[in-house]
Amino acid sequence: MLSWALVFLVVALIAGALGLSGVAGVATDIAWILFVVGLVVAVVLFITGRRPL
């Protein structure tokens, strides 16, 4: 999930450099959401002692 967040972050950076502000904003929002979800899942797995799938 964090890898997808990184992909969307790169898309946002490229779109921002090309002047596509709408696409960059959406990609940044998606990257942020995926990052937060990935972090929450990682913390839950750490607390429960389970290994990632």
N, C-alpha and C positions, 0 to 999 in steps of 0.2 A: 504494500500500500504506500509505503514511503517512496518507493521507486516511481510510482505513478505521480505522486506529488512533485517529485523532482522533474519529471517529464513535463507536467503542466507549468512548472515554474520556468523551465527553459522556453517553452512555447510563449509564455507571457513576456519574457525578456526579448525574444526575437520579434514578437508582434509590437512591443513597445518601441523597439529600435526602428521598425518600419513605419511607425506612425499609426498603427491600427489600435487606437486606444480602447475601443469597445471590446475587441478580441482579447487584448492584454488584460483588461479588467476582469473579464469572465474567467480567463485562464488563471489569473492570480487568485480569484475567489475559490475556484475548484482546488487549486494547489493547497491553499490554506486549510480548507475543509478536510482534504485527504490527509494532510500532515497532522491535524489535530486528532482525527479518528485513529490514525496509525499510532500516535503517541498514547492515546487512551487504551488501545488494544495491547500495546507493549507493556504499559503499567499494570493492566489487569493480569496479563500472563506472568509478569514478574512477581506480583503479589501471590497469585495462586500456585506458583512454582511449576507451571507447565512450560514446556518448550514450544517455540513457534512451530507451526505446521510446515 
